[in-house]
Amino acid sequence: MVRVNSGTTAHARHKKVRQATKGYRGKNHTTFRLAMQAMMKAGLHAYRGRKQKKRDFRRLWITRISTALRNRGFRYSEVKNGWLHARMEVDRKNLSEIAVQYPSVFDKLVDVAQKAKRK
């Protein structure tokens, strides 16, 4: 019986890993074992980074809204509570864009929150 050679399969696998680690420093893009480790570590960082990105943007949007509200003499938590009572469903991303680009519209949104809070 003929022995099966796995050289072509291994070569293709190594080539795929080296292609994925192109641009890495030192031996991390040429040596298969180090390239494999670097690729797995990069994958872990990428996975964690996708989760952190959502947190970071949410924090940025809340900071922008809070700053715009502080300039008008309000606190974020109070106005956010007013928006909840008014059943106004605008997400933080769009609220922050409105606060930065359209201050007059944002003033009207703050008025809606204040009226809902008084009821």
N, C-alpha and C positions, 0 to 999 in steps of 0.2 A: 504494500500500500504506500502511496506517495505521501510524503509529509507536506502539510499545508504551510506555505510561507505567509507570514502576516506582515511582511515588509511594506507592501503597498498601503495596507490599512493604517499601520503605525505612521508611515510617512505622511499620509493624508491628515491624520489626527494631529501630528506635530505641526504640520503646515498651518492647520486651522488655528491652533493655539498661538503660533508665532504671528499670524496675521492679526489676531485679536489683541496681541500685546505690542503691536507696532507703535513705536514712539516712547516706550518705557525706557528708563535709564539703565545703563550698565548691562549686565548679563540678563536682566529681566526680560529682554525681548529676543534673546538668541538661544539661551539655554532652556531646554524644554522644562526641566523640573522647576527652575526658578520662575520661568514664564507662567507655568501652571499655578504656582503659589501666588504670584502677583495678580494673575487674572482672577483668582478666587477672592483675594482680598479686595480687589477693585470692585468686584460684584457685590461684596458685603457693604462696602462704602456707598455704592450706588443705591442699593436697596434701602439702607438707612437714610440716605440723602433724600430719597423720594418722599419719605415720611416727614423728615425735618422741614422740607420745603413748604409743605402745607402749613405747618406750625408757624414758620417764619413769616409767611405772607399774611396769615391771620393776625399775628402780632403787629405787623406793619400797618394793616388796615385799621385795627383798633387804635393804634397810636395816632394815625392821621385823623380819625374821627374825633378822638379825645382832644387832640390839640385844637381842632376847629371849634369844638364845643367850649373848651376852656377860654378861647378868645372871645366867645360870646357870653361867658359867665355861667356856664352850665357844667355839670359833671356827666361823664359818659354813662355811668350806671343809671342815673335818674332818667336821662333822655331815652336810653335803650328800653327801660321799663315803660316809659310813655309810649314808645313805638309798639311794644308788645300789647299794651292795653288798646291801642288804636287799631290793632290787627294789621299793621303795615308790614308787609313782607318784602323788604328790600334787603338784600344780603350786604355784608360788611364791605365786600369788594366794591360794589357799585356805590354804596354810601361814601366810601373814602374818595372815589373818583368825583362824585358830586361835590363833596366838601372842598376838594382841591380846585376843580375846574369851574364849578358853577355855585359860587357862594350865595347868590340870591335864592336859588332853588333850595339850597341847604337850609337857609333861614326859614323858609316855608315849611320844610320838613320838621325843623325844631319846633315851630309853632304848633304843628299837628300833634307832636309828642306832648307839649305843654297842655294843650286843650284836653287831650285824652286823659292826662294825669289828674286834671281838676275834677273830672266827672265822678 
